Amino acid sequence: MNEKQLPFTHEFLEQLTQTYSTPFHIYDEAAIRENARALNGAFDWVEGGFKNYYAVKALPNPHVMKILHEEDMGFDCSSYIELVLSERVGVTGEEIMFTSNATPLHYYKKALDLGAIINLDDISHIPYLAGNLEMPELICMRYNPGSLKEGNVIIGKPQEAKFGFTEDQILSGFKQARDLGAKRFGLHAMVASNELDSAYFVETAELLFDLAKKLWKRHHIKLEFINLGGGMGIPYRPEQSPLNYQEISDGIRAAYNSTIRDTEFGPIRIVTENGRIITGPYGYLVSRVTHLKDTYKQFVGLDANMANLMRPGMYGAYHHISVLGKDDSTPRRLYDVTGSLCENNDKFAIDRELPEIEVGDLVVIHDTGAHGHSMGFNYNGKLRSAELLYQSDGTVRLIRRAETTEDHLSTLDFSEFD
Ligand SMILES: *Cc1c(COP(=O)(O)O)cnc(C)c1O
């Protein structure tokens, strides 16, 4: 097995824990930038210009958002707060894709106020939006291909997923929107999550290109862009291989050339809204071993818990763990690596073979740069950790402080007890 690499030395992290107490997430700016450039470079053939709208929910931190915006990304928002975050970092208008579902009206109001591209999740949202607010000039709709496409564990089967319009609804939805005043149109689908097979993205593009053609034939509606969604996966396990952007891009380009290019309904811009692959591999949760427990199994207790990283407890997801300062001569043992939450699924790893661990060891949990800190919750009075940025110049900056007891209690009314 190839061990996953860390951009930091053991010494560097030990030193850092003298300034910032564990646990914390730390993000690698240089690697995030390099990766963003690789993605954009692979799609440089796109007519009208490729753009990835970074899915803000993956890592909603203004400092990381600023970096991504500097690397030509827009933002995919799905809630009021994500829209506000985008506004606060100075990104508005068509650099925002607003892809939500079961959408409260005030979210749409905010999206309209910011001039964001609204991506509707359901045909009933056409009268909901137009009747209560207005039909914008530019409108996008989310397609759910149903049984045309297989799903995966995280997102489920498309026909059971709550997202998107059926094909008939898409075809009549665009016509309805046009009748209500829309003049510019985008089509979206997101049917994958954490997918590592590049063919999957090419097939999704083919489905959407075919639908663009049908829409033209049926209603003479020409799409301005096709949004292929997010869902590009990352190799959480050391034996997995990363996706190859060029391979995906080449496949999509071939499909584009055969269905869209030089037709009367082309050109159509291609955009995506990836989150995980953009920042996921470049974040690390650093935590200290506080306890060892020997009962029916060997347990390692960390100062981090599910509030810092939900994915293992929520989906049984694998996150690689490095124990710092151990080498090949350290004997290995099987451990369950746990947090202190009163839930038995508060485990970062189950039956994981790791170098023999001692109390006080520093461990790094890999691939926490997306859907890591942001998924955290406060159940059981657990506080969310700080976030640090390992900047391109080698210095470290605190980009979110850790929550405090006062933060946690601040929404309660203690007036009669004080
Ligand atoms: C979560 C989400 C994304 C990003 O998904 P990743 O797996 O992080 O790439 C993109 N679009 C929508 C609509 C989403 O809900």
The ligand as an ORCA input file, in Angstrom:
! r2SCAN-3c Opt
* xyz 0 1
  C     -22.942     19.036     -2.637
  C     -23.212     19.572     -3.981
  C     -22.171     19.809     -4.861
  C     -20.760     19.458     -4.570
  O     -20.591     18.099     -4.433
  P     -19.093     17.504     -4.297
  O     -19.341     16.065     -4.048
  O     -18.515     18.211     -3.122
  O     -18.395     17.815     -5.552
  C     -22.474     20.383     -6.076
  N     -23.733     20.693     -6.409
  C     -24.771     20.467     -5.585
  C     -26.127     20.833     -6.029
  C     -24.543     19.896     -4.354
  O     -25.583     19.662     -3.540
*
